Amino acid sequence: MRHEKFDVTGEGSQAYAALYTYILDDSQEVAIPERPMVIICPGGGYEMTSDREAEIVAMQFVAFGYHAAVLRYSVSPSVYPAAILELGRAVKLIRENAAQWKVRRDRIVVGGFSAGGHMVGSYCVAWNKGWMAQKLGTDSETLRPNGLILGYPVITSGEFAHHSSFHKLLDTAYEERKEELSLEKQVNGDVPPTFIWHTFEDDVVPVQNSLMMVQALAASHIPTEFHMFEKGGHGIALANRLTGGADGYGVGTGCEKWMELAHQWMERRL
């Protein structure tokens, strides 16, 4: 396995912003010349990036036979659009190295949890805007995401908002830009096929966030798979003992099935 750290910093970034790759070795014994890549963006309310939603999740995708990477993107005091530009640099880096790393250029999936879900969702509604390609010194096609995976995502800045995330993301521009970053209002036909899961019991980021996103995706005819589980609070990651809290939080909810469901979705879509 090739495990490396790549700098993705730019204007507005924090010094720690980096992409950590987990590239499976090529083998003549395995009839898979190229593999999809999944970029994981942890949550943390735009205040931090959670370890529970980072490497351990990437390893599950590696176990399914995909290449994986974790993006430790800039959070507060950095503000929008620093993080999505870092994701753009990550996608660009992967496409530029696709031949060497044996990555399928047309199978790059971005995934995020909670505020990380909002970040990757923001990228997926903006990747084809001319300003992003211009800032990153490339063309929009190089930045294209081929799939989107969202776990209990922050979506709306309205009635069901996780207000702290939007305040951290926008700081003094909160009032001016909060509607622009309310993703259910920004979905367009360039958003890639999407997989979403959430829990009914989430009392931090209400499930209405995902429901609103599903409705917006359907209105734009974006192929979407959505799973709502009854049990389980917020931030439960893999929803098993590998990411459970010391008090057993997030374990035994039934949500652990989301990982296999996401894998099946990727096999069908990719």
N, C-alpha and C positions, 0 to 999 in steps of 0.2 A: 504494500500500500504506500502511496505517495501522500505524505502528510506535510503540508507546507503552509506558511503564513504569508499573505500578500497585503501590502499597503494599499488601501483604497481611499486614502484621504484626499481632500480637495478643499476648495473654499468653504469655510464654515464648519469643517470637520474638527473632531477631537483627535488628538494624536494617537489614541488607541484603536481607531477604526481600522479593521482588517478583515480579510477573508481567510478562513482556515479550511483547507481542502482535505478531502479523504478520497483519494483516487485509487480505485482497485487496479491491481497489476493486470496487464494483458497476459494471456496464457494461450498457447496453442492447443491446450487440452480442453478449452472451453470455447464453444462455437458462438461467442458473442464478441464480434470485432469492435463494436462501439456500444456505449451504454448511455442512457439518460442521466442527467445531472439534476439533483434537487438541492436548492439553496435554502437553508433554514435561517429564519430571522426570529430570534427569541422575543418574548414580550418583556414588559417591565415598566409600563406606563410612561414611556419616553424619559424615564429616570435612570434606568439600568437595563441590562440584557440578562435575562435569567439563565443560570446554568442548567436548571431543570428542563429547559426547552431548547437546549443547544446540542452539545456533542452527543449526549445519550440518544437524542432523537435522530441525529444524523446517522448514528451507528445502526439504528433499526432499518433505515433506508439502504445502507450499505449491505446489511444482512439479506435484504430482498434482491440484491444484485445491481443496485444503482450506484453511481458515483454520488457523493454528497459533499456539501460545504456548509459552514456556519459563518454568517456575517455578523460580526460584532460592530454594529453601526453606531454612529454618534447620537447621543441623547442630550438632554438639557445639560448645559446651557446652549448647545447647538439647536437650531430651529430649522423648520421647513425652508428649503428642500434639501438640506445637507444629506439626510439619511437616504432618500431615494436616489440621489446622485451617486452615493456610495454603492448602492445596489446596482445602478447602471454600470459603474466601473467594474463591478464583479461579473455581471453578465458579459460585458465586453471582453474582459480578461479570459473568461472561460471559452468564449467563441474563438478568440485569437489563438488559444492553445488547444482547441478541440482535436486537431489531428494528432498532436503529441500525447494528449491525455486520453485519447480514444473516447471522446465525448460526442454524442450525436448532436450536431449543431441545431437541429430542429426539435430537440427534446430537452429543453432547459426549463425546469419547473421552479417557481418561487413559492415558498411557504412561510407562513408566519402565525404566531400565537398572540392573541390579545392586541396590545399596541403594535407588536410586530406584524400582526395581521393587517392592522390599519396601514402600516408602512408599506407592505408589499402590495396591498390593494391600491394605495396611492400611486405606486409605481405602475401598476397594471392599467390604470386609467390615464396615465400621462406619458407612457413610453414612446408613443407615436407623435407627441407634440414636438414641433420643430425646435423649441427652446432647449429641450433636454439633449438632443443630439448635438446641437450647437455647443452647449456647455461642456459636453464630454468629448468633443472633437471626433465624432463618428457619424454614421448614418442611422436612421431609426431602425432599419431592419436588423442591424447588429445588436440592438437593445431589446428586440422582441422577446417577451416571455411566452413559452408554449403551453404553460399550465399554471394554475394557481390553487394552492391549498391553504385554507383558512381554519384555524382552530380558535373557537370562542373569540372572534375578532371584535375589536373596537371598529365601529362603522360610522355611526351617526353622531353629529354634534347637536342634535335636537333633543326631544323629550327623553329619550332613553340613553343619552350620552354618558360616557365615562369622562366627565368634564375635566378631571385632572390631566388626562392624557392630552387633550386639546390645548389646555393652558401651557403645559410643558413644551408641546410641539410649536406653538405659535407665539408664546410670551406676549410681548406688547402688541402684536398684530392679531390677537385672539378675536376681537370683535370684528375686525376688518376681513379676516380670512376664514373664519370658522365654517361658513356656508360652503366655501370652495373646497374645504377638506372633509365635508360630510359626504362619504363615498356613495351613498344610495342616490345622491343627486348628480353624480359624476360618471356613472357607468355608461359605457358606450360600446359600439360594435367591435372595438379593438381589444377588449378584455378577453383573455384566453379562456378556454374551458376551465371550469372551477369546481372544486370539491370543498365543502364546508361542513364543519360539525360544531355543535354547541350543546349545552345542557339546559334543561328547563329550570333547574334550581340555581343557576348562576345569579348571584345577588350582587355582583360587582359590575359585570358587563352583561346586561339583560339579554336574553335570547332574541328579543325584538331586533337587536342589531343585525343578527344573521338573517332573520326573517325579512327585514327590509332590504338587505342585500340580495337575497334570493329573488324577491319580487322585482328588483331593478334589473337583475341579470336576465330574468325571464322576459321582461319587457323589451330587452335588447337582443333577445334570441341567442343568448350565450348558453351553450350546453352546461348544465349545472347538476351536481349531485349534492344533496343536503341530508344530514342526519342530525336529528335532535334526540338526545338521550334524556330520560327523566331525571336520573340521579347524578349528583356530582356538582361541586362548586366550581369556582373560577380557578384557572391556573393549574389544572391537574396534569398537564403534559401527557405522558404516556398512560396515565390513569392506572398504573400498577406499582408494585413495590420498588421498581427501578427509579421512579421519580416521586414516590410518596413521601410525605412529611414525616418527621420523627413521631408524630402522634397518629400516624396512619392515614392522614388526610389524603384524599384523592385515590384511595385504593378500594377495590371491591365495589365500584359503582356500576360496572357493566360497560363503561365508556372505553375500556381498553380495546374494544373491537374496532375503534376508529382507525387504528393503524393498518389492520388487515384490509379494512374497507377502502382506505386510501390506496393501498397497494393494488387491490383489484381494479380500482378506478384507473390507476396509471397503466396497468396492463391492457385495459380495454382502450384507453385514449391514446396511449403512446406506443 
